[in-house]
């Protein structure tokens, strides 16, 4: 399996784990966000509970912004054609389970950056070099 996350993988794995899934069309997931204001087309939106509100309140906004998949705790009022929706009572747990399933399926290389100074700089430099 390649390291690319797809809506098919999300739908299949989350259904296998016992979550209610409304499958959409097959699409590559290009990123992810927990903030509907920053969602870009092709991304996964994760509706996490917050201190003042729940991400579920912003699912429709994320879908309008182009999210191809959503993990939320209650079904959205309307779902644009082709979008994958995962209904999970505990969205934090569900996202963790999806991440674990993806790691087991594609076995990506993982690098740890440790220490007390310079971790962010080292991470940013490594990302810039590896992204070329």
Number of C-alpha atoms within 10 A of each C-alpha: 9 8 12 12 18 19 25 18 19 25 23 13 17 22 16 11 13 10 16 16 21 17 18 18 14 15 18 17 20 15 15 18 17 19 16 22 11 12 21 20 15 21 24 29 28 27 27 19 17 8 5 6 10 14 21 21 15 20 29 18 15 29 25 16 17 19 28 30 32 30 29 28 21 16 18 16 7 9 16 13 9 15 20 24 26 24 21 21 14 14 21 16 12 21 18 11 15 17 14 11 17 20 14 10 13 13 12 12 7 6 8 6 10 10 6 6 8 11 13 11 10 13 13 12 12 12 11 10 8 8 7 5
